[in-house]
């Protein structure tokens, strides 16, 4: 049997409800076409008026059971921001054991003409495109015709799948509101599935059973194998197969949108959805088979693949390269650095993800390019050839979601881990600006799973142990005309430095200067100097001179200014009243601003804000604000630390208040008066 799985998250709340009326394909109402805005979400760019899916099993003697999914989508576009909903992507899986095929694609776009009549535009073949994503993934894109503001899109299609043990997942919540969802899944008694849900919005589910009889023709004796094939014979027989089906009906109305907001890893992790995962099968005249997996099972299965562990065993292909590197150094730290540098500087990532090799080590060494697995498994093989303790680490990228349930499809990426006696160090050689121990944000998605040569595995936290630091030092002169000038120097370490290099690797100095002036709004930058841009193991050091107007207010002969200047936080980034899902700060970080002020001649300090120290519960973060006056000098320092990459939603109110107090404190003024 061909099996595959998708990942879903947290618990879904189920309640019982009644099915809604069915929409007829190709019959839209004038009300739907003329509607100007969504009745419940006035600012919605589009809405799903109706989403119907029917999943059932078909059977023939040659191929056995297969799944059929019939879909009908009706979408309303309200404004230009919703035009992207006019293109629908249909993902399809393929392997050596079978494939998914889409057929019966039919669609119409309906627009309201100036004369008040409804215009109909039929989907044509030139609006349907098939694309190969990788060895296992194809995608059919449907570009609906004449989509514009106000359009109603009606689309239906069928997906036939050779993978009888895979039903897929059902998504109920999107970035736009949904008026009605109507889903039914009919599963023969021979297949037992677990159901996993995710999200916070309650979805209706009813369960029932019904009898079913299938007639089919076969050759010779009829012996069940695994439910997906029948043994061939020489005689043609007409057969009846009777069984009952478990039927699951999912109905939901008026589902609110759930949009991507700041400090969210991947909002799809928290949108309501349901997944069916095969647990076991019991066919007539066949033994019971258990398909439930543990994470250890998943890791071992992946490792034994021809495109994973078998590739890692091809260390002979890198023997000469490693020997040359070893001739330059035998120090373990230097070996890791040199091997890592060799891979990332000589092999180029083609920007395709994947836990399995597309090309394999031999081809990637010849062609100098490959997917994530090609690059990073080559790195692991080279480290092992050098006698270092290195293993691959499977993970799911942020865009792929959080794999809380054991499934091979839960992983879509692989990195390297090496241990030279001072703890594990993660390596990702897909990034030209990368350094050992620093991972790109896209892969720091909670946990990964390290897989050893014997197939055993263990879970690892991917969060960096060292905080990224941003240290800003300013020598500033306060001028009576309300402007400020001076020298600025910033230092970036770890992930801050990596992000800076990745952002600016192709920029000229002039482009960087323009970027700073844009960032700080109408600030004049001069004498910009960047150090260590290509010396990847050192901090980025950025220095410049600056001039900025309107930083000081003159009121009744006194000067007022905020000591954080243009570096302060003056608006709370957390505006939602409540939050149900975690906050993603990407990596632990420490931001410090230090400013030494020279006061204008003839002025003295009348008052300064009070010093303060704030803290988040359980050591999640802190804020320290200090200021001290001495003669015509003023020293100010502000440090904000966030000590966790992921903060649970239970801390949201504390976090919101924490930043409220930071904004309040940094908005307070220093007051200067005439001496």
N, C-alpha and C positions, 0 to 999 in steps of 0.2 A: 504494500500500500504506500502511496506517495503522501507524505505528511509535511505540513509546514504550519507555522504558527505566527501570530502577531502578539505584541505585548500590550497589556492594559494595566491600569493602576488601581488604586484604592477601592473602597467598597461603594457600590451603587445601591441606592435605596429603591426598592421595588414596591409598588402598590398596585392594586387591581383596578382596571378601568375597562371601558367599553370601546370597541372599534369605532372609528369614525366613518363617515360616508366616503365612498370612493370617487375620485376624480376620473373623468373619462379623457383619455389621451386625445389631443387634437380638438378639444372642445373647451375653449376659454371664454370667460364671461366679459362683457363690456366693463363691468365693475373692476375686474382684475387689470384690464389694459389701461383704464382711465385713472386708476388710483395714483395719487401724487406722492403720498408718504405712507409709511407703515403706521397703522393705528396705535400700536403700543410703543414703538421706538421711532419717534419722529425724525431722528437724525440718521436712521439706517440707510446705507448706500444701496442695499438690495435686501431681498428676503426670499427664503425658500417657502413657497406657498404650499407645496406638497412634495413629500418624498416617500415613495412607496418602494418596498423591496420584498420580493417573494423568493425564498430559497427552498428548494426541494431536491430530491434525489431521483435520478433516472438510472435505468439499468439496461444493459445488453450483454449477451453471452460472450461476446468477443472481448469487451473491455471491462465488464463488471459495473459496479456503481460509479457514478460521477455526480457532481453537484451542478445544479443550474441556479443561477441568480437572475431573476427578471427585475429590472429597475425602471422606475418612472419618476423623473424629476420635473417639477415646475418651479421656475425661478422668476421673480420680479426684479427688474432693475429700476431704481429710483433716480439715481443721478450718475454723473460721469465717473465718480469713484467706484461705482458698482459695475462698470463695463467689463472688468476682468472676469466677472461671473458668466460672461458669454462664452468662455472657453472652459470646457469640462475635461479633466484628465481621468482616464480609466486605467489604473495600474493592473498589469498582468504578470503572472509568474510563469517561468519556464524552467525546465531542467531536463536531464537525460531520461527521466521517467515519465514525462508528460508535460502538459502545458495548460494554460488558461487561454480561451479564445473568446473574443467578443464578436457578436453578430447582431443582426436585426436592429441596427442603429437607425432610428428614425427621429426626426426633430423638426420643429417649426418655431419661427420667431413671429410674434404678433406685435404690431405697432398700431397706434391710433392715428389715423390720417387727419389732415386739417378739416376735412368734411365730416368728421365724426365717425367714419367707417373704420372697421378693423381690417388692417392689411396683413396678409399671411405670406411668410417667406419660408420655403421648404429647404431643409438641409440637403446639400448635394455632396457627392463623393469627394469633390475637391476641398471640402471643409473637414475631412477626416484624415488624420495623419497618424502613422504608426512609427514609433521611435524605439530603438534598442538602447536601453539604459546601461545594462551590463549583462554578464553571462546568465543571470537569473531573472532579470527584470526587463520587461517591455512596457511601453505605455502608448495608449491610443488617446490622442487629443482630438476633441470635437470642437471646432470653431463655428459657432452658430452664426447664421447670416443676418446682416442688417440690424445688429444689436445697437441700441441707442438708449438714451434716457427715456424711461417709461415702458421699455420693451417687456414682454412676457415671453419666457423661453419654455418650451415643452420638449422634453427629450425622453426617449425610452431606448433600452438596449438589453441584450442578454449576454451573460458570461457563462460559458460552459467550462467546467474544470475537471481534469482527470484526477485531481487530488481529493479522493473521497473522504479522507480524514481531515480535510480542511474546509471550514465554513467561512472563516474570515471574521471581521469585526463589523459592528454597526455603529456608526457615529450619529449622535442625536443633536449635538450642540456645535455651533459654528461661530464665525465672526460676524454673522448676520442672524437676525431672528428667524425662527422656523414656525410656521403656522400649524402644520400638521405632519406628523410622521406616522406611517402605517407599515409595519414590518411583520412578516410571519416566516417562521422557520419550521419545516417539517422534516424530522430526522427518523429514519428507520430504526426499529428496535435493536438492530445489531450494533449500532454505534452509540456509545455512551460518552457524552461530552460534559466537561466541567464548564461552568459559566463564571466569567470574571467581569466585574464592572469597574468603571472609573468615573470620577466626577462627583459633583455635589448636587446637581439638579435631579430631582426624583423623576423616574421614568416608569410608566405603567407596563406590567408584564402579566400575562395570563398563560396558564399551562393547561393542555388538554391532550387527549389521544384520539386517534381515528384509525380505522382499518383501511388497508390498501391491498390491491391485487395487481400484480404486473404479469403480463404475458410476454414471453420472449422465445426465440428460436435458438436451439443449440445443437452442436454436433456431438454425438456419443453421450456418455454418462454425464450427469450433472453433479459435480462435486465442488462444493464451495472451497475456495482457497483462502484468500484473505479479504474477500468482499469486493475486490476490484478486478477479479478475473475468474473465468470458468475453464476447466480443462477441456481441450478440444477432443472430438471424436470423429467418427466417420458417418454416423447417422444423424439426420436432421430430425429434431424433436421439438414439438410445441410444448412449452412449459408454463405453468402457472406458479407464481411465487406470491404467497399470502403472508402478510405481516402487519403489525400495527406501527404507527408513527407517533412519536412525541412531538406535539405542536406547540410552539412558543409564539405568542402574539405580543408585539410591543407597539403600544400606541401612546402618542404624546401630542399635546397641543400647546401652542403659545410658549414655545421654549425661547427664553431670552438669549441674546447673543452673549458670547464671552470673548472679549477682544484681548489681544496681546497688549499688556501694559508694562511700564517700566519695572525693572527688578523681577522679571519673570523669565525662567529658563526657556520653557516651551509650553505655551498655554494649552496645547493639545493634551498635555499630561493631566489637565484638570477639567477638560470638557467631557460631558456625559457621553458614555459609549458602553458597548457591551461586546464581549469576546466569547466565542465558543472554542474550547480547546479539547481535542480528543483525549479521553482518559483510557478507554478500553474498547475492544470489539469482542463479540461472541456470535459467530456465524453457525448455521446448522452444519453438523458433521465436522466442525473445526474446533480446535481448542481455544479457550479464552486467552486473549492477548492484552497485556497491559502496556499502555503507551505513556503513562504519567512519567514525567521526567523530574529529576532534581537538577540543580545547577551543576553538580558534579557530572551527571550524565551528559548534560549539554556540552560542557567543556571537553569531556573526553571524546564525544562524538565528533566535535569540530576538529580536535587535534588529530584524530585518525584520518581525516580527509586527505585525499590526494593533493588538494590545493592548499594544505596547511602543514600538518606534521610531516608529510612525505617531502615537501619542499624544504623544511628545516633540516632534514637528514642529508641534504645535498651539500654538505659543507665542503666537499672536494672542489666544488665550483668556485669557492672563494679562498681556497688554500693558498694560492700564490699571492693574492692581494694581501691577505692577512700576514703572510710571512714577510712581505716587504715592509709592512707597517711595524711588525715586531722587531725588525732589524734596526729600527730607529729608536725604539724604547721598549723596556720591559716593565716599566712602572704601570700599575693597574689603572690609576687615574688617567695617566697620559694615553694608555691604550684605549680606554673608553672614549676619550675626547677625539683621538685621531681616527678611530674607526667610525665614530659618529660623524665626524667632519667629512670623511671620505664618502660615506653614503649620501649625505645631504648635498654635498657639493658635486657629486658625479652622477647621481640619479635624480631625475625630475618627476615629481608627482603630477599625474595627469588630471588631478582634481576629482577623481572618482573614489568614493568610499568603498569599503568591502572588507570582510574578515577573511575572505579567500583570495588567493592570488589569481589575477587575470592572465598574466604572462608567465609567471614562474621565475625563479632566480636566474636560470640560464638566459632566458630571453631578456629579462630586465637588465642584466649586465651587458648584453649585446646592444640593446636598443636604447639603454640609458633612460627609460621611462616606464612607469607602471602605476597601478593603483596603490592605495594605502597599504594593503597587505604585501604587495610586491616589494615596496620600499622597506617597510618595517620588519618583515620576516627575513629579508636579506640582511638587515642590521643584526637581528638576533642570531642568524647563522654565522655571521662574521665574529660576533662577540664570543660565541661558543667555540668557534674554531681557534680563537686566541686563548682558550682555556679559562675564560671568564664565566661566572655563574649568571647566565642570562636566560630569560623566559619571555614568551609573548604574554600580553595582557589584553584580553577581550573586553570591549566596552561598547556602550551605546552613546552616540553623539547626542548633543542637546536637541538637535533637529529631529532625531529619531525617537526620542522619548526615554522614559525611565523604565527599564525592564525589571519589574518587581516579581514577575512570575517566570518560572523556568521554561525557556523556549529558545531554540536556535536562532529564530528570527529576532530575538531580543538584542543581539549583538550585530553591529554593522561596521566595526572599526577595530583595529588592533594596533597596539604600540609595543615597545620593548621595555623590559625592566631588567636592570643589572644590579648585582649586589657584590661590592668589592670589600665588604667587611664593615662598612659604616651605614648600613641600611640600604633599602631599595632606592634606586634612582630611575625615574621614568624618562624615556627617550622617545621622541617622535621626529623622525628624519624627513618628514614631508615638508617641513618649514625651513627655508634657506636661512632665516634669521633666528632659528631656534638654538637653544643651548641645553646641555644635559640638566635634567631636573625641572625644566620649564615646559609646560604643555600649553598648546593653544586653548583658548576658552571653549572652543567647540567640543572638545573632548572631556572637559572637566565636569562630567555629568554624574555626580554622586559617587558611584562605585564601579570598579572594574573587576575582572576575574583573571588572576594569574594562572597559567596552565603550564605544568611541569612536563618534562620529557616522558614520565611514566603515566601521563594522563590525569594525574591528581591535580586538584586546583584549590585555590583559596580566594576569598573576596578581599579586595583592597580598596581603601578610601583614596580617591583621586585628588582630593583637595591638597593644595600645596601646604607644606608644613611651615614654610617661611613666608611672612607677609611681604607683599610688594610695597616698597616705600617711595613716596613722592615728597621730596624735601625741597622747599622753596625758600630762598634767602633773598631779601630785598634791602638795599640801602636807598632810602627815599628822602627827598627834599620836599617839604611842604612850602608851597609858594602862596603869596598873598592874593594872587589873582584866581585862586581856586584850583590851580593845576598842581600836578605832582610829577617830578622827574627823578631819575635815579638809575641804579643798576639792579638787574635781576639775574639770579642764578638758580637753576633747578637741577635736581639730581634724581634720576629714576633707576630703580633696581627691579630685578626679577620680572614678574609679569608686566609691570608698567614699562620697563625697558623693552621687553619683547614686543609689546603692542606698539610702542613708539617706532621701533625699527620696521615692523611690518607695515605700518601706515606710511612711513616716509622713505622707504628704501629706494624709491624711484624719483623722489622729489629733489629739485634744486634748492640751494640755500634761499634763493629769492622766493620760491614757492612756500618754503617753510615760514619765511618772514611774513608773507601775505596771510598764511594760515593763523599765525599768532595775532596779527592785527585784527583779523576777523573774529577770532575767539574772544578777544578782550574788547571788542567794539570801539572803533575809532581811537585806538591807542597807537601812537607812532613808535615803531621799533627800528633800532639801528644797531650796528656792530654785532649782529647775531653770529654766534660761534657754537658749533656742535662738536663735542668730543665723544669719541668711542662709538660712533655710529656703526662701524664695521668691526670694532674690537668687542666681540659679542659677550665675553665673560666679564666685562667691566660695566659699571653704571653709565648710563647716558648722562652727559653733563651739557646743559644748555645755558648759555649766558648771552645777555644783550643789555643795551641801554634802552630806556623807554621815556616817553612823555605822554601824559594823559590829562586832558582837561576835565573840569567839572567834577573833581574828586573832593573838593572842600567847599563848604557853604560859609559865606560871610553874612552874619546876622548881628545887627546892633554892635558892630565893632569886634565881634568875637568870631573865631574860626571853628567850624564843626566838621569833623570827618570820622569815618569808620576806620578803625585801625587795620581791618582786613583788606581795605581798598577793593580793588577789582578781583581779588582772590577769594572773597568771602562767599558764604552761602546765605542768600537773602530770600530764598523761597523754599518751603518744605517740599521735597519731592514726593511725599506720601500724602495724597489728598483724599483717598477713598475713606469713607466712614469705617468700613470693615473690610477684612480680607480673609478669604477662606483657604488660600493656597500659599505655599512657602515663598519667601523672598530670596532672590538670587543676587548676591553681590559679586559673583564670579570667582573671586579669590580673596583671602584675607589681605587687608590693606591698611597702611598707615600714612596719613597725609599731614604734613607739618608745614606751617607757614611761619617764618621768622622775619620780622621787619624792624630795622633800625632807622628811626626817623631823626632828621635834623630839622629843628623848628625854624621858622622864619625869624629873622632878627627883630628884636623888640617884642617878642611874644614869650609867654610862659604858660605852663600847663595849669589850667584852673581845675579840671576834673577829668578823671579817667574811669572807665567801667570797672566794676569789681572783678577780681579774679574768681574763677569758678572751676570746679571739677565735677563732671557728670559721668554717670555710669549706667550701662544697660544691665539687666538681670543676667545672672549666671556667667558673667565675664564676657558677654558677647561683644561689648564695645565700650569705648570711653571717649570723653572729650575734656581737654584741658585748655584753659584760657588764662594767660597771664600777661600783665602789662605793668611796666615800671617806668617812672619818669626820673631823670637825673639831669638837672641844669637845662640846657637846650637840646638834650637828647631824650628820646623816648624809645624804649625797647618793648616789642610786642611779640607774643608767640601763641600759636593755636595749633593743637594736635588732635586729630580725629582718628581713632582706631576702630576698625571693624574686624573682629577676630575670627569670624566664621564666613565661609563662602555661602552657605545656605542657612537661612534663619527661619524656623518654623512660624507659621501664621499665628500661633498663640502669642507670639511676642510683638505682633503688629502694633497694638495700641501703645506699648512701651516704646517701640521704635519710633512711632509717629510723634510721641511726646518728646522723646530724646531729640529729634531733629527740630521740633518746634522750639525747644530751649536753645539749640545751637543758633537757629535763625534769629531768635530774639536777642541773644547775647552778641552775635556778630553785627547786629543792626544798631547797637548802642554806639554813641559818639564819644570821641575825645573832644574836650572843649579847651581852646586856647584863648587867652585874653592878653591884652597889652600889658607888658611888664611895667 
